Amino acid sequence: MGTLEIQQTQSLQTRQEFKLIARLEQSNLLEMPEEEFNKFIGEVENSPLFRRLYQEARIIRYQRYPRTDISSSFYQLNEAITADTGSPDVESLLLNKEDVVSWIQKIGLERFKQYFLYPELEISVEKIARECHLELSEVGKINTLINEFSILSEFYNPSALSPKHGIHYSKVASVEKGVEGFVIGYFSPSFARGRYSIEYGRFEELRGNEAFSRAEVKEIRQLFRRLELINSRKDTVTRILQNIVEKQSLYLESGDLKALLPFSQKELAGRIGLAPSSVSRAIRAKSLDTPWREEKALKDFFPRPRRFKKELVKHLLETEGGLFSDEAIRAKLEQKFGVSTSRRSVASLRRELGMPPAGKRKKTVL
């Protein structure tokens, strides 16, 4: 084998190793507990290098996800819930927050979003204070509270689900009714702000102008790698929640379990272009609040198809008139709920429900 062939082989092996490392990093990040992930984000965003690239160089920006926002519970700041935990750490977090909460309420929801939650990079701290009639120190304390919520959102919005099989749930979002439909309200302001948009072209331009030292360039590239990994998890979780809301909209509208459609993790994986194992890791130990404020584990939105087909058949037989044949039931399932199944499967489900065949049901009705 010649020297060129050896170099090409080594280069290919290196690229494959990098891809493997990237997949392993992404897998580990999906399995990371929510508390650790939020702390990881906090460490990244509080670093001087991130601040420099975000505020001064404007290489990093936030890009919000469609139909997402901060949860309405953020504005309520329900401290009574977290106080029930009896944790000294939580009690210390709640000290001296009353004034900050009153400042947020004073400036109003729209200004809070405009100047604090989703601020434009061009807006200075002095302008924020002026527009919101706040002192500079008050602006700083509000920003500190937002950062704290991003890192410690689990303390302020703890899960009420009982741990099962050693799984302790983290409540990540609420599904809320908006003007144009459902909105995913994240409990963490960092998630609500969206993904990081990195201006790689501007970075290369500044690097070419020697705005960064060689050591800084290396650190910046490592930072970009961390940001892309964070984006990967944020993208995955958001797309999963968006698909749950879309698929189970009838259930989220009504709260009726009969409206919960069969939905497999494999189907979702195909929709968003991920492996089913990645979806499984991403939803593990996560929950959300429904529009009627009931907490549900994400896995509950993926019911076993047969069980819920049986519930739908039972519902149709109890509420719909004239469905005497299994074929009529099959057609109604597809027409009303978009659920495709065979006549034979309907007959099997009907027998499991203890319902008589068509002929005997007709006689009973007559």
C-alpha positions as CSV (number, residue, x, y, z in Angstrom):
1,M,0.0,0.0,0.0
2,G,1.4,3.4,-1.0
3,T,1.9,6.4,1.2
4,L,-1.1,8.3,-0.3
5,E,-3.4,5.3,0.2
6,I,-2.2,4.9,3.8
7,Q,-3.0,8.7,4.4
8,Q,-6.4,8.4,2.9
9,T,-7.2,5.3,5.0
10,Q,-6.0,7.1,8.2
11,S,-8.1,10.1,7.3
12,L,-11.2,8.0,6.7
13,Q,-10.7,6.2,10.0
14,T,-10.3,9.6,11.8
15,R,-13.5,10.9,10.3
16,Q,-15.3,7.7,11.3
17,E,-13.9,8.0,14.9
18,F,-15.1,11.6,15.1
19,K,-18.6,10.5,14.0
20,L,-18.7,7.7,16.5
21,I,-17.6,10.1,19.3
22,A,-20.2,12.6,18.2
23,R,-22.9,9.9,18.4
24,L,-21.7,8.7,21.8
25,E,-21.7,12.3,23.1
26,Q,-25.2,12.9,21.8
27,S,-26.5,9.6,23.3
28,N,-25.0,10.5,26.7
29,L,-26.5,14.0,26.5
30,L,-30.0,12.5,25.9
31,E,-29.7,10.3,28.9
32,M,-28.4,13.1,31.2
33,P,-30.8,14.0,33.9
34,E,-32.6,17.2,33.4
35,E,-31.0,18.9,36.4
36,E,-27.5,18.0,35.2
37,F,-28.3,19.2,31.7
38,N,-29.6,22.5,32.9
39,K,-26.5,23.0,35.0
40,F,-24.4,22.2,31.9
41,I,-26.2,24.9,30.0
42,G,-25.7,27.3,32.9
43,E,-21.9,26.6,33.0
44,V,-21.7,27.2,29.2
45,E,-23.7,30.4,29.1
46,N,-22.1,31.9,32.2
47,S,-18.6,31.5,30.8
48,P,-16.8,34.7,29.8
49,L,-16.2,33.3,26.3
50,F,-19.9,32.7,25.7
51,R,-20.7,36.2,26.9
52,R,-18.1,37.7,24.6
53,L,-19.3,35.9,21.5
54,Y,-23.0,36.6,22.4
55,Q,-22.8,40.2,23.6
56,E,-19.7,41.7,21.9
57,A,-18.9,39.7,18.8
58,R,-22.6,38.7,18.1
59,I,-21.6,35.4,16.7
60,I,-24.1,33.5,18.9
61,R,-27.8,34.3,18.9
62,Y,-30.9,32.6,20.2
63,Q,-33.5,31.2,17.7
64,R,-36.9,30.3,19.1
65,Y,-38.8,27.2,18.2
66,P,-42.2,27.6,16.6
67,R,-45.2,27.5,18.9
68,T,-43.1,27.5,22.1
69,D,-42.9,30.0,24.9
70,I,-42.1,30.2,28.6
71,S,-44.7,28.5,30.8
72,S,-47.3,30.7,32.3
73,S,-46.3,29.3,35.7
74,F,-43.1,31.3,35.5
75,Y,-45.0,34.5,35.9
76,Q,-47.0,33.1,38.8
77,L,-43.8,32.0,40.6
78,N,-45.6,29.6,42.8
79,E,-43.2,29.4,45.7
80,A,-45.6,27.5,47.9
81,I,-45.1,24.3,45.9
82,T,-41.3,24.3,46.2
83,A,-41.4,25.3,49.9
84,D,-43.2,22.0,50.6
85,T,-40.1,20.1,49.7
86,G,-38.5,21.1,53.0
87,S,-35.1,21.3,51.3
88,P,-32.6,23.9,52.8
89,D,-31.4,24.5,49.3
90,V,-34.8,25.5,48.1
91,E,-35.4,27.7,51.1
92,S,-32.2,29.6,50.3
93,L,-33.3,30.0,46.7
94,L,-36.5,31.6,47.7
95,L,-35.0,34.2,50.0
96,N,-35.3,37.8,48.8
97,K,-37.3,37.0,45.7
98,E,-40.4,39.0,46.5
99,D,-39.0,42.3,45.3
100,V,-37.8,40.7,42.0
101,V,-41.2,39.1,41.4
102,S,-42.9,42.5,42.0
103,W,-40.6,44.2,39.5
104,I,-41.5,41.6,36.9
105,Q,-45.2,42.1,37.6
106,K,-44.7,45.9,37.5
107,I,-43.2,46.0,34.0
108,G,-45.8,43.6,32.6
109,L,-45.7,40.5,30.5
110,E,-44.9,42.0,27.1
111,R,-42.1,44.2,28.3
112,F,-40.6,41.3,30.3
113,K,-40.5,39.1,27.2
114,Q,-39.2,41.9,25.0
115,Y,-36.4,43.1,27.3
116,F,-35.5,40.1,29.4
117,L,-36.6,36.8,28.0
118,Y,-36.1,37.4,24.3
119,P,-34.0,40.6,24.2
120,E,-32.4,41.9,21.0
121,L,-28.6,42.0,21.2
122,E,-28.6,45.7,20.3
123,I,-30.5,46.7,23.5
124,S,-28.2,47.9,26.3
125,V,-28.8,47.4,30.0
126,E,-29.1,51.1,30.3
127,K,-31.9,51.2,27.7
128,I,-33.7,48.3,29.4
129,A,-33.6,50.1,32.7
130,R,-34.9,53.3,31.1
131,E,-37.7,51.7,29.1
132,C,-38.9,49.5,32.1
133,H,-38.4,52.3,34.8
134,L,-36.0,50.2,36.7
135,E,-32.6,50.7,38.4
136,L,-29.6,49.1,36.8
137,S,-29.2,46.9,39.9
138,E,-32.9,45.7,39.5
139,V,-32.3,44.8,35.9
140,G,-29.3,42.7,37.0
141,K,-31.4,40.9,39.7
142,I,-34.1,40.0,37.2
143,N,-31.6,38.6,34.8
144,T,-30.1,36.6,37.7
145,L,-33.5,35.2,38.5
146,I,-34.0,34.1,34.9
147,N,-30.6,32.4,34.8
148,E,-31.4,30.7,38.1
149,F,-34.7,29.4,36.8
150,S,-33.0,28.0,33.7
151,I,-30.6,26.0,35.9
152,L,-32.9,25.1,38.7
153,S,-36.3,24.9,37.0
154,E,-36.9,21.5,38.7
155,F,-36.8,23.1,42.1
156,Y,-39.5,25.7,41.1
157,N,-41.6,23.2,39.2
158,P,-41.1,19.8,40.8
159,S,-42.7,16.7,39.5
160,A,-45.6,15.3,41.5
161,L,-45.4,11.8,39.9
162,S,-44.5,9.0,42.2
163,P,-41.1,7.4,41.4
164,K,-41.5,4.0,39.7
165,H,-38.8,1.5,39.2
166,G,-36.2,4.0,40.5
167,I,-37.3,6.6,37.9
168,H,-37.6,10.2,39.3
169,Y,-39.5,12.4,36.8
170,S,-38.6,15.9,35.7
171,K,-41.4,18.2,34.5
172,V,-40.1,20.0,31.4
173,A,-43.0,21.9,30.0
174,S,-46.8,22.6,30.0
175,V,-49.2,22.4,27.1
176,E,-51.2,25.6,27.1
177,K,-54.0,26.9,24.9
178,G,-52.9,29.8,22.8
179,V,-54.8,32.1,20.5
180,E,-53.9,30.0,17.5
181,G,-53.8,26.6,19.1
182,F,-51.6,24.8,21.6
183,V,-48.3,26.2,22.8
184,I,-45.5,24.3,24.5
185,G,-44.6,26.3,27.6
186,Y,-41.1,25.4,28.8
187,F,-40.3,25.8,32.5
188,S,-36.7,26.6,31.8
189,P,-36.1,30.0,30.2
190,S,-33.1,28.6,28.4
191,F,-35.3,26.1,26.6
192,A,-37.9,28.8,25.9
193,R,-35.3,31.0,24.3
194,G,-34.7,28.2,21.8
195,R,-31.6,26.9,20.1
196,Y,-28.2,28.6,19.5
197,S,-27.7,30.1,16.1
198,I,-24.0,30.3,15.4
199,E,-22.6,32.7,12.8
200,Y,-19.7,30.6,11.6
201,G,-19.1,32.9,8.7
202,R,-18.6,35.9,11.0
203,F,-16.3,33.8,13.2
204,E,-14.1,33.0,10.3
205,E,-14.1,36.6,9.2
206,L,-13.0,37.8,12.7
207,R,-10.5,35.0,12.9
208,G,-9.0,36.0,9.6
209,N,-8.7,39.6,10.9
210,E,-6.8,38.1,13.9
211,A,-9.5,39.2,16.4
212,F,-8.8,36.0,18.3
213,S,-5.5,34.4,19.4
214,R,-4.7,30.8,18.4
215,A,-5.6,29.6,21.9
216,E,-8.9,31.5,21.8
217,V,-9.8,30.0,18.4
218,K,-9.3,26.5,19.9
219,E,-11.5,27.4,22.9
220,I,-14.1,28.9,20.7
221,R,-14.3,25.7,18.5
222,Q,-14.7,23.6,21.7
223,L,-17.5,26.0,22.8
224,F,-19.2,25.6,19.4
225,R,-19.1,21.9,19.9
226,R,-20.8,22.1,23.3
227,L,-23.5,24.4,21.8
228,E,-24.2,22.1,19.0
229,L,-24.6,19.2,21.4
230,I,-27.0,21.3,23.5
231,N,-28.9,22.1,20.3
232,S,-29.1,18.5,19.5
233,R,-30.9,17.6,22.8
234,K,-33.1,20.8,22.6
235,D,-34.1,20.0,19.0
236,T,-34.9,16.4,19.9
237,V,-37.0,17.2,22.9
238,T,-38.9,20.0,21.2
239,R,-39.7,17.9,18.1
240,I,-40.9,15.1,20.3
241,L,-43.2,17.5,22.3
242,Q,-44.4,19.1,19.0
243,N,-45.3,15.7,17.6
244,I,-47.1,14.6,20.8
245,V,-49.2,17.8,20.7
246,E,-50.0,17.3,17.0
247,K,-50.9,13.6,17.3
248,Q,-52.8,13.8,20.6
249,S,-54.6,17.1,20.0
250,L,-58.0,15.5,20.5
251,Y,-57.0,14.2,23.9
252,L,-55.4,17.5,24.9
253,E,-58.6,19.3,23.9
254,S,-61.0,17.0,25.7
255,G,-59.0,15.3,28.5
256,D,-60.9,12.1,27.5
257,L,-58.7,9.1,27.5
258,K,-60.8,7.6,24.7
259,A,-59.4,10.3,22.4
260,L,-55.8,9.2,23.1
261,L,-54.7,7.7,19.8
262,P,-52.3,4.8,19.3
263,F,-48.8,6.2,18.8
264,S,-45.6,4.2,18.9
265,Q,-42.1,5.5,19.6
266,K,-41.1,3.8,16.3
267,E,-43.7,5.9,14.5
268,L,-42.4,9.1,16.1
269,A,-38.8,8.1,15.4
270,G,-39.7,7.8,11.7
271,R,-41.4,11.2,11.7
272,I,-38.4,13.1,13.1
273,G,-35.6,11.0,11.5
274,L,-34.2,9.4,14.7
275,A,-33.5,5.9,15.9
276,P,-36.3,4.6,18.2
277,S,-33.6,4.1,20.9
278,S,-32.9,7.9,20.8
279,V,-36.6,8.7,21.3
280,S,-36.8,6.2,24.2
281,R,-33.8,7.9,25.9
282,A,-35.1,11.4,25.2
283,I,-38.6,10.8,26.8
284,R,-37.3,8.7,29.8
285,A,-38.1,10.3,33.2
286,K,-39.7,13.4,31.6
287,S,-43.2,14.7,32.1
288,L,-45.4,17.6,31.2
289,D,-48.5,19.4,32.4
290,T,-51.7,19.0,30.3
291,P,-53.9,22.0,29.6
292,W,-56.1,21.0,32.6
293,R,-52.9,21.0,34.8
294,E,-52.6,17.2,35.2
295,E,-49.0,16.0,35.0
296,K,-48.4,13.1,32.6
297,A,-45.3,11.2,31.9
298,L,-44.2,11.5,28.2
299,K,-44.4,7.8,27.8
300,D,-48.1,7.9,28.6
301,F,-48.7,9.6,25.2
302,F,-47.5,6.5,23.5
303,P,-50.2,4.0,24.3
304,R,-50.1,0.4,23.2
305,P,-52.2,0.3,20.0
306,R,-54.3,-2.8,20.9
307,R,-55.4,-1.5,24.3
308,F,-56.6,1.8,23.0
309,K,-58.2,0.3,19.9
310,K,-60.2,-1.8,22.3
311,E,-61.2,1.4,24.2
312,L,-62.3,3.1,21.0
313,V,-64.3,0.0,19.9
314,K,-66.0,0.0,23.3
315,H,-66.7,3.8,23.0
316,L,-68.3,3.4,19.6
317,L,-70.5,0.5,20.6
318,E,-71.7,2.5,23.6
319,T,-72.3,5.8,21.8
320,E,-72.9,5.1,18.1
321,G,-76.2,3.7,16.8
322,G,-76.4,1.4,13.8
323,L,-72.9,-0.2,14.1
324,F,-74.1,-3.8,13.9
325,S,-71.4,-5.3,11.8
326,D,-67.6,-5.5,12.5
327,E,-67.0,-3.9,9.1
328,A,-69.1,-0.9,10.1
329,I,-67.1,-0.6,13.3
330,R,-63.9,-0.8,11.4
331,A,-65.0,1.9,8.9
332,K,-66.1,4.2,11.8
333,L,-62.8,3.8,13.6
334,E,-61.0,5.0,10.5
335,Q,-63.5,7.8,9.7
336,K,-63.8,9.2,13.2
337,F,-60.4,8.6,14.8
338,G,-58.1,7.9,11.8
339,V,-57.3,4.5,13.1
340,S,-56.8,1.8,10.5
341,T,-57.4,-1.9,11.4
342,S,-58.8,-5.0,9.9
343,R,-62.4,-6.4,10.3
344,R,-60.9,-9.5,11.9
345,S,-59.1,-7.4,14.6
346,V,-62.3,-5.6,15.3
347,A,-64.1,-8.9,15.9
348,S,-61.3,-10.0,18.2
349,L,-61.5,-6.8,20.2
350,R,-65.2,-7.0,20.4
351,R,-65.0,-10.6,21.8
352,E,-62.5,-9.4,24.4
353,L,-65.0,-6.8,25.5
354,G,-67.6,-9.5,25.9
355,M,-69.8,-7.9,23.2
356,P,-72.0,-10.3,21.2
357,P,-71.7,-10.6,17.4
358,A,-73.8,-8.5,15.0
359,G,-76.8,-10.8,14.8
360,K,-77.3,-11.1,18.5
361,R,-76.8,-7.3,19.0
362,K,-79.6,-6.7,16.4
363,K,-82.0,-8.9,18.2
364,T,-81.2,-7.2,21.5
365,V,-81.8,-3.8,20.1
366,L,-85.1,-4.9,18.4
